[in-house]
Amino acid sequence: GAVTTNDADLAQRLRTLRNYGSRQKYYNEEIGYNARLDEVQAAVLSVKLRYLATWTAERRQVAAGYDAALAGLGDLILPTTATGATHVYHLYVIRTTRRDALQQHLMAAGIGSAIHYPVPPHRQQAYAAASLRVGPLPIADELAATSLSLPLWPGMTIQHVAQVADAIQCFF
């Protein structure tokens, strides 16, 4: 469907609601939805799905390279996969108490990284109402403070993986 309006405030509210209740990425002001797939995006997705198995295999190869190169470094915690499960590695998220310093180190080396979900849900403005409050969630807070996503994409070369791993090894 589509919505048209000449009311700027209503238009902004609708844009916010369709994007998880967020005007600024990762900061939810209210409870919203993920309603951003239009017909063009659906058509693109139908083509991309043909490559899903190949891209997933390539992502798993990158993750295996990171696993081998980064195991046992400092306080680094690598992604794990539950027994009997598989991982598609949409992201390769590591954890360290020195997350911000590591990100700066990587940036200085010309390597991008990202902090996905920097604010845990229970700290989002959208959930500030008394009826939605929950008790302390220290694990969620810790994950938000320590998680860092490393570069990972289908087709990423072993040389790129080595460059990232070398920089992280130098840091620790």
Backbone as JSON, one array per atom type, in Angstrom:
{
  "sequence": "GAVTTNDADLAQRLRTLRNYGSRQKYYNEEIGYNARLDEVQAAVLSVKLRYLATWTAERRQVAAGYDAALAGLGDLILPTTATGATHVYHLYVIRTTRRDALQQHLMAAGIGSAIHYPVPPHRQQAYAAASLRVGPLPIADELAATSLSLPLWPGMTIQHVAQVADAIQCFF",
  "N": [[0.81, -1.18, 0.0], [0.2, 2.35, -0.06], [0.71, 5.65, 1.2], [-0.45, 8.9, 1.01], [-0.02, 12.31, 1.74], [-0.51, 15.75, 2.64], [0.31, 16.73, 4.94], [2.91, 17.55, 6.83], [3.76, 16.77, 9.4], [2.31, 14.41, 9.86], [3.34, 12.87, 7.76], [6.02, 12.6, 8.59], [5.64, 11.16, 10.96], [4.56, 8.76, 9.95], [6.76, 7.87, 8.43], [8.53, 7.4, 10.5], [7.18, 5.37, 11.97], [7.17, 3.26, 10.08], [9.76, 2.48, 10.09], [10.72, 0.94, 12.31], [9.9, 2.66, 14.37], [11.71, 4.69, 14.41], [13.54, 7.64, 13.87], [16.17, 8.27, 13.7], [18.78, 6.13, 12.9], [18.92, 3.14, 14.72], [17.87, 4.23, 17.05], [15.08, 4.1, 18.7], [12.12, 5.79, 18.97], [9.51, 5.25, 19.45], [7.27, 2.42, 19.48], [7.46, 0.65, 16.55], [7.4, -0.53, 13.14], [8.77, -2.84, 10.7], [8.46, -1.91, 7.73], [9.35, -1.59, 5.04], [9.67, -2.75, 2.54], [9.21, -2.46, -0.76], [7.62, -2.87, -4.03], [9.65, -2.8, -5.98], [11.92, -3.41, -4.46], [11.16, -5.99, -3.71], [11.22, -7.27, -6.19], [13.94, -7.1, -6.8], [14.92, -8.62, -4.68], [13.88, -11.14, -5.37], [15.53, -11.85, -7.48], [18.05, -11.82, -6.25], [17.8, -13.9, -4.42], [18.45, -16.2, -5.77], [21.15, -16.43, -5.49], [21.64, -16.97, -2.89], [22.57, -19.37, -1.56], [25.22, -19.59, -2.51], [26.31, -17.13, -1.68], [25.98, -17.4, 1.09], [27.68, -19.56, 1.63], [30.12, -18.37, 0.96], [30.23, -16.34, 2.89], [30.43, -17.92, 5.17], [32.95, -19.01, 4.77], [34.57, -16.75, 5.06], [34.01, -16.19, 7.75], [35.08, -18.5, 8.93], [37.77, -18.04, 8.39], [38.22, -15.74, 9.96], [37.64, -16.89, 12.47], [39.77, -18.75, 12.75], [42.0, -17.06, 12.74], [41.61, -15.28, 14.84], [41.09, -16.55, 17.23], [41.49, -16.89, 20.71], [42.67, -14.4, 21.25], [43.44, -11.83, 23.45], [40.74, -10.51, 25.31], [38.87, -11.21, 23.54], [35.78, -12.26, 22.26], [34.42, -14.56, 20.15], [31.94, -15.18, 17.56], [29.57, -17.8, 18.13], [28.12, -20.99, 17.33], [25.23, -22.76, 17.95], [24.98, -26.2, 18.9], [23.93, -28.39, 16.39], [22.88, -26.4, 14.86], [23.12, -23.9, 12.25], [24.97, -21.13, 10.88], [24.48, -18.12, 9.15], [26.0, -15.89, 8.97], [25.27, -13.14, 8.54], [26.2, -10.95, 9.81], [29.45, -10.58, 11.29], [30.08, -10.66, 14.4], [32.1, -9.61, 16.94], [33.15, -9.58, 20.4], [34.44, -7.42, 22.87], [35.83, -5.91, 25.77], [37.25, -3.74, 25.14], [36.17, -2.49, 22.97], [35.61, 0.12, 21.76], [38.18, 1.26, 21.56], [39.41, -0.66, 19.95], [37.88, -0.36, 17.61], [38.64, 2.22, 16.85], [41.36, 1.73, 16.36], [41.18, -0.02, 14.18], [39.97, 1.71, 12.34], [42.02, 3.59, 12.03], [43.75, 2.01, 10.65], [42.54, 1.91, 8.25], [40.36, 0.26, 8.05], [37.05, -0.58, 8.02], [34.4, -0.89, 10.42], [31.55, -1.74, 12.43], [29.15, -0.68, 14.84], [26.54, -2.31, 15.63], [23.25, -1.95, 16.76], [23.6, -0.19, 19.13], [22.2, 0.71, 21.32], [20.44, -0.97, 23.69], [17.19, -2.6, 23.51], [15.6, -2.16, 25.89], [16.45, 0.27, 26.75], [15.65, 2.1, 24.93], [13.9, 5.0, 23.86], [11.34, 4.49, 22.99], [10.37, 2.54, 24.67], [10.12, 3.69, 27.13], [7.85, 4.3, 28.56], [6.01, 3.79, 31.55], [4.46, 1.45, 31.64], [5.8, -0.25, 29.99], [8.24, -0.72, 31.06], [11.02, -2.6, 32.19], [12.93, -4.68, 34.41], [16.42, -4.41, 35.41], [18.68, -5.24, 32.8], [21.39, -6.61, 32.55], [22.97, -8.21, 30.84], [22.09, -7.6, 28.25], [22.84, -4.9, 28.25], [25.63, -5.22, 28.45], [26.21, -6.57, 26.04], [25.52, -4.57, 24.19], [27.48, -2.71, 24.77], [29.88, -3.95, 24.14], [29.98, -5.16, 21.64], [31.13, -5.54, 18.28], [31.0, -5.28, 14.84], [32.7, -6.91, 12.31], [34.21, -6.38, 9.04], [32.49, -8.06, 6.46], [31.49, -9.74, 3.67], [29.89, -11.32, 0.86], [32.16, -12.87, -1.3], [34.37, -11.67, -0.25], [37.82, -11.48, -0.03], [40.51, -13.74, 0.9], [42.72, -12.27, 1.4], [41.67, -9.81, 2.24], [40.46, -10.67, 4.61], [42.74, -11.48, 6.02], [44.04, -9.0, 6.27], [42.31, -7.59, 8.0], [42.36, -9.33, 10.21], [45.1, -9.29, 10.85], [45.4, -6.62, 11.71], [43.79, -6.66, 13.99], [45.14, -8.57, 15.52], [47.53, -7.17, 15.98], [46.55, -5.16, 17.61], [45.84, -6.51, 19.96]],
  "CA": [[0.0, 0.0, 0.0], [0.87, 3.64, -0.07], [0.04, 6.73, 1.91], [-0.11, 10.24, 0.54], [-0.53, 13.35, 2.64], [0.13, 17.05, 2.55], [0.58, 17.08, 6.33], [4.32, 17.22, 7.06], [3.89, 16.06, 10.67], [1.81, 13.06, 9.64], [4.31, 12.19, 6.9], [7.17, 12.22, 9.43], [5.21, 10.1, 11.88], [4.46, 7.52, 9.17], [8.12, 7.43, 8.12], [9.08, 6.87, 11.75], [6.53, 4.1, 12.29], [7.53, 2.2, 9.13], [11.17, 2.17, 10.29], [10.89, 0.51, 13.7], [9.67, 3.76, 15.29], [13.0, 5.37, 14.49], [13.93, 8.7, 12.92], [17.62, 8.13, 13.62], [19.1, 4.71, 12.9], [19.19, 2.46, 15.98], [17.29, 4.94, 18.19], [13.63, 3.96, 18.55], [11.37, 6.74, 19.78], [8.25, 4.6, 19.78], [7.18, 1.08, 18.9], [7.12, 0.76, 15.14], [7.36, -1.73, 12.3], [9.68, -2.89, 9.56], [7.54, -1.9, 6.59], [10.08, -0.84, 4.03], [9.86, -3.52, 1.31], [8.26, -2.1, -1.81], [7.6, -3.81, -5.15], [10.97, -2.82, -6.62], [12.79, -4.19, -3.58], [10.73, -7.38, -3.8], [11.72, -7.79, -7.47], [15.39, -7.28, -6.64], [15.11, -9.76, -3.79], [13.6, -12.39, -6.08], [16.73, -12.16, -8.26], [19.15, -12.08, -5.32], [17.61, -15.18, -3.73], [19.13, -17.25, -6.55], [22.55, -16.47, -5.08], [21.69, -17.1, -1.44], [23.42, -20.49, -1.13], [26.61, -19.24, -2.81], [26.73, -16.04, -0.79], [26.08, -17.93, 2.45], [28.92, -20.35, 1.68], [31.24, -17.43, 0.96], [30.25, -15.7, 4.21], [30.93, -18.91, 6.13], [34.4, -19.11, 4.56], [35.15, -15.57, 5.7], [33.89, -16.39, 9.2], [36.07, -19.52, 9.32], [39.07, -17.37, 8.38], [38.28, -14.93, 11.18], [37.71, -17.8, 13.62], [41.12, -19.32, 12.85], [43.0, -16.02, 12.98], [41.34, -14.45, 16.02], [40.85, -17.36, 18.43], [42.42, -16.77, 21.83], [43.28, -13.08, 21.38], [42.97, -10.96, 24.52], [39.43, -10.86, 25.87], [37.99, -11.29, 22.38], [34.79, -13.34, 22.21], [34.01, -14.75, 18.76], [30.59, -15.76, 17.42], [29.45, -19.25, 18.28], [26.93, -21.59, 16.72], [24.7, -23.81, 18.81], [25.03, -27.56, 18.37], [22.79, -28.73, 15.55], [22.42, -25.21, 14.14], [24.08, -23.32, 11.31], [25.04, -19.68, 10.95], [24.64, -17.55, 7.81], [26.94, -14.77, 9.1], [24.83, -11.83, 8.03], [27.22, -10.12, 10.44], [30.43, -11.3, 12.11], [30.14, -9.77, 15.56], [33.0, -9.99, 18.02], [32.93, -8.81, 21.62], [35.6, -7.11, 23.69], [35.63, -4.75, 26.64], [38.02, -2.64, 24.53], [35.51, -2.32, 21.69], [35.78, 1.44, 21.15], [39.59, 1.42, 21.2], [39.65, -1.53, 18.79], [37.27, 0.25, 16.44], [39.52, 3.33, 16.47], [42.56, 1.11, 15.81], [40.83, -0.5, 12.84], [39.74, 2.89, 11.5], [43.34, 4.15, 11.72], [44.36, 1.1, 9.67], [41.75, 1.95, 7.03], [39.43, -0.87, 8.07], [35.75, -0.23, 8.58], [33.7, -1.79, 11.32], [30.29, -1.1, 12.79], [28.51, -1.02, 16.1], [25.12, -2.52, 15.37], [22.4, -1.97, 17.94], [24.35, 0.38, 20.25], [21.3, 0.95, 22.45], [19.56, -2.14, 23.83], [15.77, -2.24, 23.45], [15.03, -1.66, 27.14], [16.92, 1.65, 26.96], [15.12, 2.92, 23.85], [12.84, 5.93, 24.24], [10.05, 3.87, 22.67], [9.95, 1.68, 25.77], [10.27, 4.44, 28.38], [6.58, 4.37, 29.28], [6.03, 2.95, 32.75], [3.85, 0.14, 31.39], [6.72, -1.08, 29.2], [9.52, -0.82, 31.75], [11.44, -3.9, 32.7], [14.02, -4.56, 35.37], [17.74, -4.3, 34.8], [19.07, -6.3, 31.85], [22.83, -6.39, 32.45], [23.57, -8.9, 29.69], [21.79, -6.76, 27.09], [23.71, -3.72, 28.35], [27.0, -5.64, 28.14], [26.3, -6.83, 24.6], [25.49, -3.29, 23.48], [28.72, -1.99, 25.05], [31.09, -4.69, 23.77], [29.87, -5.8, 20.32], [31.69, -4.85, 17.12], [30.85, -6.07, 13.61], [33.84, -6.82, 11.4], [33.84, -6.44, 7.62], [32.13, -9.38, 5.95], [30.57, -9.7, 2.53], [30.14, -12.41, -0.09], [33.25, -12.56, -2.22], [35.49, -11.07, 0.47], [38.98, -12.33, -0.3], [41.33, -14.17, 2.02], [43.63, -11.15, 1.67], [40.93, -8.86, 3.08], [40.32, -11.29, 5.93], [44.06, -11.41, 6.65], [44.31, -7.61, 6.62], [41.52, -7.29, 9.2], [42.88, -10.16, 11.31], [46.42, -8.76, 11.24], [45.2, -5.39, 12.47], [43.26, -7.02, 15.31], [46.23, -9.21, 16.24], [48.43, -6.1, 16.42], [45.89, -4.44, 18.7], [45.89, -7.31, 21.18]],
  "C": [[0.85, 1.24, 0.0], [0.04, 4.64, 0.71], [0.49, 8.03, 1.28], [-0.74, 11.24, 1.5], [0.17, 14.66, 2.34], [0.42, 17.59, 3.95], [1.99, 16.62, 6.68], [4.5, 16.43, 8.36], [3.43, 14.61, 10.54], [2.8, 12.25, 8.79], [5.52, 11.73, 7.71], [6.81, 11.09, 10.38], [5.11, 8.76, 11.15], [5.83, 6.98, 8.8], [8.77, 6.8, 9.35], [8.49, 5.5, 12.06], [6.97, 2.97, 11.36], [8.97, 1.74, 9.31], [11.44, 1.9, 11.76], [10.62, 1.61, 14.72], [10.88, 4.65, 15.45], [13.14, 6.46, 13.43], [15.43, 8.64, 12.67], [17.94, 6.65, 13.78], [19.52, 4.23, 14.29], [18.63, 3.16, 17.21], [15.77, 4.99, 18.02], [12.91, 4.89, 19.51], [10.04, 6.15, 20.23], [8.24, 3.23, 19.13], [6.7, 1.22, 17.47], [7.21, -0.57, 14.45], [8.52, -1.7, 11.32], [8.79, -3.03, 8.34], [8.17, -1.15, 5.44], [10.27, -1.59, 2.72], [8.79, -3.12, 0.3], [8.39, -3.09, -2.97], [8.96, -3.91, -5.84], [11.93, -3.63, -5.77], [12.43, -5.67, -3.63], [11.24, -8.02, -5.09], [13.23, -8.04, -7.39], [15.67, -8.49, -5.76], [14.87, -11.08, -4.51], [14.77, -12.81, -6.96], [17.87, -12.56, -7.32], [19.02, -13.44, -4.64], [18.28, -16.34, -4.47], [20.57, -17.46, -6.08], [22.72, -16.76, -3.59], [22.65, -18.21, -0.99], [24.89, -20.17, -1.36], [27.11, -18.17, -1.86], [26.87, -16.52, 0.66], [27.35, -18.74, 2.61], [30.14, -19.43, 1.74], [31.35, -16.71, 2.31], [30.8, -16.66, 5.26], [32.43, -19.11, 5.99], [35.12, -17.94, 5.22], [35.13, -15.75, 7.22], [34.9, -17.43, 9.69], [37.47, -18.93, 9.34], [39.25, -16.5, 9.61], [38.44, -15.83, 12.41], [39.13, -18.31, 13.83], [42.14, -18.26, 13.27], [42.82, -15.3, 14.32], [41.14, -15.23, 17.31], [41.93, -17.11, 19.48], [43.07, -15.41, 22.01], [42.63, -12.29, 22.52], [41.66, -11.45, 25.12], [38.39, -11.02, 24.77], [37.06, -12.5, 22.48], [34.27, -13.4, 20.77], [32.59, -15.31, 18.71], [30.64, -17.27, 17.59], [28.17, -19.71, 17.61], [26.48, -22.74, 17.61], [24.8, -25.16, 18.12], [23.76, -27.85, 17.58], [22.24, -27.56, 14.75], [23.49, -24.78, 13.13], [23.97, -21.8, 11.4], [25.21, -19.16, 9.52], [25.59, -16.36, 7.8], [26.51, -13.55, 8.3], [25.79, -10.77, 8.56], [28.2, -11.05, 11.12], [30.72, -10.37, 13.28], [31.05, -10.36, 16.62], [32.64, -9.15, 19.24], [34.25, -8.63, 22.35], [35.27, -5.91, 24.56], [36.37, -3.53, 26.1], [37.46, -2.3, 23.15], [35.8, -0.98, 21.03], [37.23, 1.68, 20.72], [39.94, 0.55, 19.99], [39.07, -0.92, 17.53], [38.13, 1.42, 15.94], [40.81, 2.81, 15.82], [42.3, 0.63, 14.38], [40.64, 0.67, 11.88], [41.08, 3.52, 11.09], [44.07, 3.31, 10.69], [43.57, 1.07, 8.36], [40.74, 0.83, 6.92], [38.13, -0.43, 8.73], [35.23, -1.29, 9.52], [32.41, -1.07, 11.72], [29.84, -1.56, 14.17], [27.02, -1.1, 15.8], [24.39, -2.58, 16.7], [23.13, -1.44, 19.19], [23.5, 0.64, 21.49], [20.37, -0.25, 22.58], [18.09, -1.72, 23.91], [15.22, -1.64, 24.75], [15.49, -0.24, 27.48], [16.44, 2.6, 25.86], [13.98, 3.8, 24.38], [11.46, 5.31, 24.02], [9.5, 3.04, 23.83], [10.04, 2.37, 27.13], [8.98, 4.53, 29.19], [6.59, 3.38, 30.44], [5.46, 1.56, 32.49], [4.76, -0.8, 30.61], [8.07, -1.27, 29.89], [9.76, -2.24, 32.23], [12.56, -3.65, 33.7], [15.35, -4.43, 34.66], [18.03, -5.51, 33.91], [20.57, -6.17, 31.6], [23.49, -7.09, 31.26], [23.3, -8.11, 28.41], [22.66, -5.52, 27.08], [25.15, -4.07, 27.97], [27.17, -5.9, 26.65], [26.33, -5.54, 23.81], [26.82, -2.55, 23.64], [29.97, -2.66, 24.49], [31.09, -5.24, 22.35], [30.41, -4.92, 19.2], [31.58, -5.78, 15.91], [32.05, -5.82, 12.71], [33.37, -6.85, 9.96], [33.55, -7.88, 7.2], [31.15, -9.19, 4.81], [30.87, -10.89, 1.63], [31.23, -11.99, -1.06], [34.44, -11.89, -1.55], [36.68, -12.02, 0.34], [39.71, -12.7, 0.98], [42.32, -13.07, 2.39], [42.94, -10.09, 2.53], [40.78, -9.39, 4.5], [41.64, -11.18, 6.69], [44.4, -9.99, 7.09], [43.57, -7.22, 7.91], [42.1, -8.05, 10.39], [44.23, -9.66, 11.78], [46.29, -7.51, 12.09], [44.69, -5.7, 13.88], [44.34, -7.7, 16.14], [47.23, -8.18, 16.77], [47.85, -5.33, 17.6], [46.02, -5.19, 20.01], [47.31, -7.75, 21.49]]
}
